[in-house]
Amino acid sequence: MDDVTFDMVCFPSEDIVAREIEGELIIVPLVAGIGDTDDELYTLNETGKAIWSRLDGKRTLRAISEELATEFNAPLEEVGKDLSGLMNELIRRKMILVQSV
């Protein structure tokens, strides 16, 4: 996968389970090849959780970044950089998939 574009529509892989436990979002790979190593857990911070909750396979990353900028009263450029960085990482680790549009 090349660079993230804001026209992408993404959704969580079926090869992971994500649960919120004590305020943290925990992502657990269910199969080998997800993440960097087998049996590794991943956690997302508040920004990551806000992004993850919107990865529904319907909204573009542009729409998500605009929603977050409005919700958190943050500059769109800053939100876009955070979103792009997280998406690159999650796609690389095969935790999210890109919907064909």
A tleap script that builds the chain and sets N, CA, C and O, in Angstrom:
source leaprc.protein.ff14SB
mol = sequence {
  NMET ASP ASP VAL THR PHE ASP MET VAL CYS
  PHE PRO SER GLU ASP ILE VAL ALA ARG GLU
  ILE GLU GLY GLU LEU ILE ILE VAL PRO LEU
  VAL ALA GLY ILE GLY ASP THR ASP ASP GLU
  LEU TYR THR LEU ASN GLU THR GLY LYS ALA
  ILE TRP SER ARG LEU ASP GLY LYS ARG THR
  LEU ARG ALA ILE SER GLU GLU LEU ALA THR
  GLU PHE ASN ALA PRO LEU GLU GLU VAL GLY
  LYS ASP LEU SER GLY LEU MET ASN GLU LEU
  ILE ARG ARG LYS MET ILE LEU VAL GLN SER
  CVAL
}
set mol.1.N position { 0.864 -1.180 0.000 }
set mol.1.CA position { 0.000 0.000 0.000 }
set mol.1.C position { 0.900 1.229 0.000 }
set mol.1.O position { 1.827 1.336 0.802 }
set mol.2.N position { 0.616 2.142 -0.901 }
set mol.2.CA position { 1.356 3.390 -0.933 }
set mol.2.C position { 0.815 4.314 0.147 }
set mol.2.O position { 0.186 3.872 1.108 }
set mol.3.N position { 1.066 5.580 -0.026 }
set mol.3.CA position { 0.635 6.553 0.968 }
set mol.3.C position { -0.880 6.590 1.099 }
set mol.3.O position { -1.623 6.290 0.165 }
set mol.4.N position { -1.295 6.964 2.275 }
set mol.4.CA position { -2.717 7.136 2.568 }
set mol.4.C position { -3.224 8.344 1.795 }
set mol.4.O position { -2.554 9.374 1.724 }
set mol.5.N position { -4.414 8.209 1.217 }
set mol.5.CA position { -5.078 9.355 0.604 }
set mol.5.C position { -6.381 9.594 1.359 }
set mol.5.O position { -6.944 8.667 1.939 }
set mol.6.N position { -6.842 10.795 1.352 }
set mol.6.CA position { -8.029 11.139 2.119 }
set mol.6.C position { -9.321 10.727 1.419 }
set mol.6.O position { -10.413 10.935 1.949 }
set mol.7.N position { -9.194 10.142 0.226 }
set mol.7.CA position { -10.362 9.592 -0.458 }
set mol.7.C position { -10.602 8.130 -0.075 }
set mol.7.O position { -11.613 7.544 -0.461 }
set mol.8.N position { -9.672 7.542 0.685 }
set mol.8.CA position { -9.805 6.142 1.101 }
set mol.8.C position { -10.958 5.967 2.078 }
set mol.8.O position { -11.280 6.863 2.858 }
set mol.9.N position { -11.567 4.794 2.015 }
set mol.9.CA position { -12.580 4.380 2.985 }
set mol.9.C position { -12.028 3.115 3.628 }
set mol.9.O position { -11.736 2.142 2.933 }
set mol.10.N position { -11.884 3.124 4.952 }
set mol.10.CA position { -11.230 2.023 5.660 }
set mol.10.C position { -12.160 1.380 6.683 }
set mol.10.O position { -13.136 1.985 7.129 }
set mol.11.N position { -11.838 0.153 7.041 }
set mol.11.CA position { -12.611 -0.567 8.043 }
set mol.11.C position { -11.704 -1.583 8.736 }
set mol.11.O position { -10.709 -2.010 8.152 }
set mol.12.N position { -12.025 -1.976 9.963 }
set mol.12.CA position { -11.185 -2.924 10.703 }
set mol.12.C position { -11.153 -4.299 10.032 }
set mol.12.O position { -12.150 -4.760 9.477 }
set mol.13.N position { -10.005 -4.927 10.095 }
set mol.13.CA position { -9.841 -6.287 9.591 }
set mol.13.C position { -10.657 -7.254 10.440 }
set mol.13.O position { -10.868 -7.025 11.631 }
set mol.14.N position { -11.111 -8.335 9.816 }
set mol.14.CA position { -11.800 -9.386 10.576 }
set mol.14.C position { -10.801 -10.242 11.347 }
set mol.14.O position { -11.200 -11.110 12.123 }
set mol.15.N position { -9.506 -10.004 11.140 }
set mol.15.CA position { -8.461 -10.787 11.792 }
set mol.15.C position { -7.983 -10.167 13.102 }
set mol.15.O position { -6.953 -10.565 13.646 }
set mol.16.N position { -8.735 -9.193 13.603 }
set mol.16.CA position { -8.419 -8.572 14.901 }
set mol.16.C position { -9.711 -8.466 15.716 }
set mol.16.O position { -10.820 -8.546 15.186 }
set mol.17.N position { -9.525 -8.285 17.009 }
set mol.17.CA position { -10.636 -7.949 17.892 }
set mol.17.C position { -10.226 -6.677 18.611 }
set mol.17.O position { -9.098 -6.570 19.090 }
set mol.18.N position { -11.128 -5.718 18.691 }
set mol.18.CA position { -10.862 -4.464 19.395 }
set mol.18.C position { -11.897 -4.312 20.500 }
set mol.18.O position { -13.099 -4.425 20.261 }
set mol.19.N position { -11.416 -4.054 21.714 }
set mol.19.CA position { -12.300 -3.866 22.866 }
set mol.19.C position { -11.788 -2.698 23.699 }
set mol.19.O position { -10.583 -2.472 23.820 }
set mol.20.N position { -12.739 -1.964 24.270 }
set mol.20.CA position { -12.356 -0.904 25.193 }
set mol.20.C position { -12.364 -1.487 26.599 }
set mol.20.O position { -13.368 -2.034 27.055 }
set mol.21.N position { -11.232 -1.362 27.274 }
set mol.21.CA position { -11.067 -1.875 28.632 }
set mol.21.C position { -10.470 -0.764 29.477 }
set mol.21.O position { -9.365 -0.289 29.214 }
set mol.22.N position { -11.219 -0.352 30.504 }
set mol.22.CA position { -10.782 0.706 31.417 }
set mol.22.C position { -10.312 1.944 30.668 }
set mol.22.O position { -9.286 2.534 31.007 }
set mol.23.N position { -11.075 2.337 29.641 }
set mol.23.CA position { -10.798 3.570 28.918 }
set mol.23.C position { -9.776 3.448 27.804 }
set mol.23.O position { -9.572 4.407 27.060 }
set mol.24.N position { -9.126 2.296 27.663 }
set mol.24.CA position { -8.157 2.107 26.594 }
set mol.24.C position { -8.739 1.184 25.531 }
set mol.24.O position { -9.458 0.237 25.849 }
set mol.25.N position { -8.430 1.462 24.279 }
set mol.25.CA position { -8.838 0.572 23.198 }
set mol.25.C position { -7.711 -0.426 22.981 }
set mol.25.O position { -6.588 -0.047 22.648 }
set mol.26.N position { -8.018 -1.692 23.170 }
set mol.26.CA position { -7.045 -2.768 23.017 }
set mol.26.C position { -7.357 -3.494 21.713 }
set mol.26.O position { -8.502 -3.878 21.472 }
set mol.27.N position { -6.345 -3.683 20.874 }
set mol.27.CA position { -6.493 -4.416 19.621 }
set mol.27.C position { -5.693 -5.703 19.740 }
set mol.27.O position { -4.501 -5.690 20.045 }
set mol.28.N position { -6.381 -6.823 19.490 }
set mol.28.CA position { -5.762 -8.137 19.631 }
set mol.28.C position { -5.765 -8.838 18.270 }
set mol.28.O position { -6.834 -9.091 17.716 }
set mol.29.N position { -4.582 -9.156 17.721 }
set mol.29.CA position { -4.530 -9.930 16.478 }
set mol.29.C position { -5.031 -11.354 16.718 }
set mol.29.O position { -4.699 -11.968 17.732 }
set mol.30.N position { -5.825 -11.877 15.792 }
set mol.30.CA position { -6.359 -13.234 15.914 }
set mol.30.C position { -5.579 -14.241 15.077 }
set mol.30.O position { -5.693 -15.446 15.301 }
set mol.31.N position { -4.793 -13.769 14.119 }
set mol.31.CA position { -4.035 -14.666 13.258 }
set mol.31.C position { -2.599 -14.166 13.133 }
set mol.31.O position { -2.315 -12.988 13.347 }
set mol.32.N position { -1.708 -15.077 12.787 }
set mol.32.CA position { -0.319 -14.696 12.551 }
set mol.32.C position { -0.257 -13.754 11.353 }
set mol.32.O position { -1.080 -13.841 10.442 }
set mol.33.N position { 0.716 -12.862 11.362 }
set mol.33.CA position { 0.889 -11.948 10.243 }
set mol.33.C position { 0.179 -10.618 10.435 }
set mol.33.O position { 0.290 -9.730 9.590 }
set mol.34.N position { -0.550 -10.469 11.539 }
set mol.34.CA position { -1.189 -9.193 11.855 }
set mol.34.C position { -0.309 -8.524 12.904 }
set mol.34.O position { 0.089 -9.163 13.878 }
set mol.35.N position { -0.010 -7.272 12.717 }
set mol.35.CA position { 0.885 -6.590 13.637 }
set mol.35.C position { 2.324 -6.943 13.308 }
set mol.35.O position { 2.630 -7.356 12.189 }
set mol.36.N position { 3.207 -6.781 14.287 }
set mol.36.CA position { 4.625 -7.060 14.070 }
set mol.36.C position { 5.012 -8.460 14.516 }
set mol.36.O position { 5.890 -9.084 13.919 }
set mol.37.N position { 4.361 -8.958 15.563 }
set mol.37.CA position { 4.688 -10.289 16.065 }
set mol.37.C position { 3.408 -10.976 16.488 }
set mol.37.O position { 2.380 -10.325 16.675 }
set mol.38.N position { 3.465 -12.277 16.637 }
set mol.38.CA position { 2.303 -13.022 17.116 }
set mol.38.C position { 2.051 -12.651 18.572 }
set mol.38.O position { 2.977 -12.288 19.297 }
set mol.39.N position { 0.812 -12.743 18.991 }
set mol.39.CA position { 0.436 -12.563 20.391 }
set mol.39.C position { 0.738 -11.186 20.950 }
set mol.39.O position { 0.908 -11.054 22.162 }
set mol.40.N position { 0.810 -10.166 20.130 }
set mol.40.CA position { 1.076 -8.827 20.626 }
set mol.40.C position { -0.230 -8.034 20.701 }
set mol.40.O position { -1.054 -8.096 19.788 }
set mol.41.N position { -0.412 -7.298 21.781 }
set mol.41.CA position { -1.575 -6.430 21.953 }
set mol.41.C position { -1.185 -5.012 21.570 }
set mol.41.O position { -0.027 -4.619 21.710 }
set mol.42.N position { -2.151 -4.250 21.089 }
set mol.42.CA position { -1.926 -2.861 20.717 }
set mol.42.C position { -2.950 -2.001 21.438 }
set mol.42.O position { -4.096 -2.411 21.621 }
set mol.43.N position { -2.540 -0.826 21.841 }
set mol.43.CA position { -3.481 0.101 22.459 }
set mol.43.C position { -3.466 1.407 21.670 }
set mol.43.O position { -2.451 1.787 21.088 }
set mol.44.N position { -4.611 2.083 21.664 }
set mol.44.CA position { -4.720 3.376 21.004 }
set mol.44.C position { -5.037 4.446 22.039 }
set mol.44.O position { -5.794 4.212 22.982 }
set mol.45.N position { -4.441 5.634 21.850 }
set mol.45.CA position { -4.728 6.765 22.729 }
set mol.45.C position { -6.088 7.361 22.378 }
set mol.45.O position { -6.800 6.833 21.524 }
set mol.46.N position { -6.444 8.446 23.028 }
set mol.46.CA position { -7.760 9.062 22.808 }
set mol.46.C position { -7.979 9.446 21.348 }
set mol.46.O position { -9.061 9.228 20.803 }
set mol.47.N position { -6.967 10.011 20.722 }
set mol.47.CA position { -7.087 10.379 19.312 }
set mol.47.C position { -7.280 9.134 18.465 }
set mol.47.O position { -8.140 9.108 17.584 }
set mol.48.N position { -6.489 8.106 18.723 }
set mol.48.CA position { -6.611 6.849 17.996 }
set mol.48.C position { -7.984 6.223 18.163 }
set mol.48.O position { -8.556 5.704 17.204 }
set mol.49.N position { -8.517 6.269 19.387 }
set mol.49.CA position { -9.860 5.727 19.643 }
set mol.49.C position { -10.919 6.492 18.857 }
set mol.49.O position { -11.845 5.898 18.304 }
set mol.50.N position { -10.774 7.823 18.812 }
set mol.50.CA position { -11.744 8.649 18.075 }
set mol.50.C position { -11.702 8.316 16.586 }
set mol.50.O position { -12.739 8.282 15.924 }
set mol.51.N position { -10.509 8.072 16.066 }
set mol.51.CA position { -10.375 7.701 14.656 }
set mol.51.C position { -10.952 6.308 14.438 }
set mol.51.O position { -11.761 6.102 13.534 }
set mol.52.N position { -10.533 5.347 15.269 }
set mol.52.CA position { -10.962 3.945 15.121 }
set mol.52.C position { -12.478 3.821 15.110 }
set mol.52.O position { -13.041 3.056 14.327 }
set mol.53.N position { -13.134 4.577 15.981 }
set mol.53.CA position { -14.595 4.469 16.095 }
set mol.53.C position { -15.313 4.915 14.829 }
set mol.53.O position { -16.487 4.598 14.637 }
set mol.54.N position { -14.617 5.645 13.966 }
set mol.54.CA position { -15.227 6.145 12.731 }
set mol.54.C position { -14.863 5.315 11.501 }
set mol.54.O position { -15.349 5.597 10.406 }
set mol.55.N position { -14.030 4.314 11.660 }
set mol.55.CA position { -13.620 3.476 10.533 }
set mol.55.C position { -14.715 2.450 10.256 }
set mol.55.O position { -14.603 1.284 10.636 }
set mol.56.N position { -15.758 2.895 9.597 }
set mol.56.CA position { -16.956 2.075 9.408 }
set mol.56.C position { -17.109 1.535 7.993 }
set mol.56.O position { -18.113 0.897 7.680 }
set mol.57.N position { -16.122 1.784 7.136 }
set mol.57.CA position { -16.225 1.310 5.766 }
set mol.57.C position { -17.154 2.147 4.897 }
set mol.57.O position { -17.459 1.766 3.767 }
set mol.58.N position { -17.605 3.291 5.422 }
set mol.58.CA position { -18.526 4.160 4.680 }
set mol.58.C position { -17.970 5.568 4.490 }
set mol.58.O position { -18.137 6.173 3.431 }
set mol.59.N position { -17.315 6.077 5.513 }
set mol.59.CA position { -16.806 7.453 5.467 }
set mol.59.C position { -15.391 7.493 4.898 }
set mol.59.O position { -14.575 6.612 5.169 }
set mol.60.N position { -15.116 8.520 4.109 }
set mol.60.CA position { -13.747 8.712 3.634 }
set mol.60.C position { -12.893 9.241 4.778 }
set mol.60.O position { -13.401 9.776 5.763 }
set mol.61.N position { -11.597 9.080 4.625 }
set mol.61.CA position { -10.693 9.634 5.638 }
set mol.61.C position { -10.813 11.154 5.679 }
set mol.61.O position { -10.596 11.758 6.730 }
set mol.62.N position { -11.151 11.774 4.571 }
set mol.62.CA position { -11.374 13.233 4.553 }
set mol.62.C position { -12.555 13.589 5.459 }
set mol.62.O position { -12.463 14.514 6.266 }
set mol.63.N position { -13.663 12.855 5.325 }
set mol.63.CA position { -14.837 13.125 6.159 }
set mol.63.C position { -14.510 12.906 7.632 }
set mol.63.O position { -14.939 13.680 8.488 }
set mol.64.N position { -13.756 11.860 7.925 }
set mol.64.CA position { -13.379 11.582 9.314 }
set mol.64.C position { -12.509 12.707 9.861 }
set mol.64.O position { -12.724 13.164 10.984 }
set mol.65.N position { -11.532 13.158 9.083 }
set mol.65.CA position { -10.659 14.230 9.575 }
set mol.65.C position { -11.444 15.516 9.799 }
set mol.65.O position { -11.167 16.245 10.751 }
set mol.66.N position { -12.422 15.809 8.937 }
set mol.66.CA position { -13.249 17.010 9.120 }
set mol.66.C position { -14.110 16.890 10.378 }
set mol.66.O position { -14.253 17.856 11.127 }
set mol.67.N position { -14.683 15.703 10.612 }
set mol.67.CA position { -15.470 15.480 11.836 }
set mol.67.C position { -14.622 15.687 13.083 }
set mol.67.O position { -15.043 16.351 14.030 }
set mol.68.N position { -13.418 15.110 13.072 }
set mol.68.CA position { -12.547 15.216 14.242 }
set mol.68.C position { -12.083 16.651 14.480 }
set mol.68.O position { -12.013 17.103 15.623 }
set mol.69.N position { -11.769 17.364 13.402 }
set mol.69.CA position { -11.337 18.758 13.539 }
set mol.69.C position { -12.440 19.587 14.184 }
set mol.69.O position { -12.177 20.438 15.033 }
set mol.70.N position { -13.677 19.330 13.771 }
set mol.70.CA position { -14.811 20.049 14.348 }
set mol.70.C position { -15.027 19.635 15.804 }
set mol.70.O position { -15.167 20.485 16.684 }
set mol.71.N position { -15.054 18.323 16.050 }
set mol.71.CA position { -15.316 17.821 17.400 }
set mol.71.C position { -14.288 18.298 18.425 }
set mol.71.O position { -14.639 18.656 19.549 }
set mol.72.N position { -13.011 18.300 18.024 }
set mol.72.CA position { -11.955 18.663 18.967 }
set mol.72.C position { -11.478 20.099 18.803 }
set mol.72.O position { -10.525 20.521 19.458 }
set mol.73.N position { -12.151 20.859 17.914 }
set mol.73.CA position { -11.783 22.252 17.671 }
set mol.73.C position { -10.283 22.366 17.402 }
set mol.73.O position { -9.583 23.183 18.000 }
set mol.74.N position { -9.813 21.519 16.483 }
set mol.74.CA position { -8.387 21.453 16.152 }
set mol.74.C position { -8.195 21.808 14.682 }
set mol.74.O position { -9.113 21.654 13.876 }
set mol.75.N position { -6.999 22.285 14.337 }
set mol.75.CA position { -6.732 22.607 12.930 }
set mol.75.C position { -6.834 21.351 12.055 }
set mol.75.O position { -6.308 20.295 12.407 }
set mol.76.N position { -7.510 21.479 10.921 }
set mol.76.CA position { -7.712 20.356 10.014 }
set mol.76.C position { -6.377 19.750 9.571 }
set mol.76.O position { -6.261 18.530 9.450 }
set mol.77.N position { -5.383 20.585 9.333 }
set mol.77.CA position { -4.071 20.093 8.891 }
set mol.77.C position { -3.441 19.192 9.957 }
set mol.77.O position { -2.874 18.150 9.630 }
set mol.78.N position { -3.538 19.583 11.208 }
set mol.78.CA position { -2.978 18.792 12.305 }
set mol.78.C position { -3.717 17.459 12.446 }
set mol.78.O position { -3.091 16.412 12.614 }
set mol.79.N position { -5.037 17.502 12.377 }
set mol.79.CA position { -5.846 16.284 12.460 }
set mol.79.C position { -5.508 15.367 11.287 }
set mol.79.O position { -5.390 14.154 11.459 }
set mol.80.N position { -5.356 15.935 10.116 }
set mol.80.CA position { -5.023 15.155 8.930 }
set mol.80.C position { -3.688 14.449 9.061 }
set mol.80.O position { -3.552 13.301 8.639 }
set mol.81.N position { -2.692 15.123 9.644 }
set mol.81.CA position { -1.387 14.490 9.847 }
set mol.81.C position { -1.488 13.338 10.836 }
set mol.81.O position { -0.913 12.273 10.611 }
set mol.82.N position { -2.215 13.543 11.926 }
set mol.82.CA position { -2.407 12.468 12.909 }
set mol.82.C position { -3.133 11.276 12.277 }
set mol.82.O position { -2.739 10.125 12.460 }
set mol.83.N position { -4.186 11.571 11.541 }
set mol.83.CA position { -4.980 10.532 10.895 }
set mol.83.C position { -4.135 9.757 9.886 }
set mol.83.O position { -4.156 8.526 9.871 }
set mol.84.N position { -3.406 10.461 9.063 }
set mol.84.CA position { -2.569 9.835 8.039 }
set mol.84.C position { -1.509 8.936 8.683 }
set mol.84.O position { -1.270 7.823 8.213 }
set mol.85.N position { -0.881 9.413 9.747 }
set mol.85.CA position { 0.143 8.618 10.428 }
set mol.85.C position { -0.422 7.331 10.993 }
set mol.85.O position { 0.174 6.265 10.832 }
set mol.86.N position { -1.570 7.419 11.655 }
set mol.86.CA position { -2.186 6.232 12.235 }
set mol.86.C position { -2.646 5.276 11.142 }
set mol.86.O position { -2.465 4.064 11.268 }
set mol.87.N position { -3.234 5.798 10.076 }
set mol.87.CA position { -3.716 4.933 8.995 }
set mol.87.C position { -2.561 4.190 8.336 }
set mol.87.O position { -2.671 2.995 8.059 }
set mol.88.N position { -1.453 4.887 8.081 }
set mol.88.CA position { -0.280 4.220 7.511 }
set mol.88.C position { 0.149 3.050 8.388 }
set mol.88.O position { 0.439 1.965 7.884 }
set mol.89.N position { 0.189 3.268 9.684 }
set mol.89.CA position { 0.617 2.226 10.628 }
set mol.89.C position { -0.376 1.072 10.659 }
set mol.89.O position { 0.027 -0.088 10.592 }
set mol.90.N position { -1.659 1.369 10.760 }
set mol.90.CA position { -2.672 0.311 10.849 }
set mol.90.C position { -2.783 -0.485 9.549 }
set mol.90.O position { -3.012 -1.694 9.585 }
set mol.91.N position { -2.624 0.173 8.413 }
set mol.91.CA position { -2.644 -0.530 7.130 }
set mol.91.C position { -1.404 -1.412 7.013 }
set mol.91.O position { -1.493 -2.563 6.586 }
set mol.92.N position { -0.263 -0.875 7.387 }
set mol.92.CA position { 0.981 -1.647 7.325 }
set mol.92.C position { 0.879 -2.904 8.189 }
set mol.92.O position { 1.355 -3.971 7.800 }
set mol.93.N position { 0.261 -2.774 9.350 }
set mol.93.CA position { 0.116 -3.913 10.267 }
set mol.93.C position { -1.082 -4.799 9.930 }
set mol.93.O position { -1.351 -5.777 10.628 }
set mol.94.N position { -1.807 -4.454 8.849 }
set mol.94.CA position { -2.966 -5.217 8.371 }
set mol.94.C position { -4.111 -5.262 9.385 }
set mol.94.O position { -4.891 -6.214 9.409 }
set mol.95.N position { -4.205 -4.227 10.220 }
set mol.95.CA position { -5.284 -4.145 11.200 }
set mol.95.C position { -6.528 -3.495 10.614 }
set mol.95.O position { -7.642 -3.724 11.085 }
set mol.96.N position { -6.329 -2.684 9.586 }
set mol.96.CA position { -7.458 -2.122 8.857 }
set mol.96.C position { -7.271 -2.410 7.386 }
set mol.96.O position { -6.148 -2.580 6.911 }
set mol.97.N position { -8.365 -2.465 6.674 }
set mol.97.CA position { -8.362 -2.709 5.246 }
set mol.97.C position { -8.938 -1.498 4.536 }
set mol.97.O position { -9.681 -0.713 5.125 }
set mol.98.N position { -8.591 -1.355 3.275 }
set mol.98.CA position { -9.079 -0.243 2.471 }
set mol.98.C position { -10.192 -0.749 1.563 }
set mol.98.O position { -10.013 -1.696 0.797 }
set mol.99.N position { -11.339 -0.100 1.668 }
set mol.99.CA position { -12.506 -0.435 0.834 }
set mol.99.C position { -12.243 -0.008 -0.588 }
set mol.99.O position { -11.752 1.096 -0.823 }
set mol.100.N position { -12.559 -0.856 -1.533 }
set mol.100.CA position { -12.469 -0.450 -2.951 }
set mol.100.C position { -13.623 0.499 -3.231 }
set mol.100.O position { -14.781 0.180 -2.964 }
set mol.101.N position { -13.297 1.672 -3.773 }
set mol.101.CA position { -14.347 2.650 -4.086 }
set mol.101.C position { -14.343 2.972 -5.552 }
set mol.101.O position { -15.155 3.776 -6.010 }
savepdb mol mol.pdb
quit
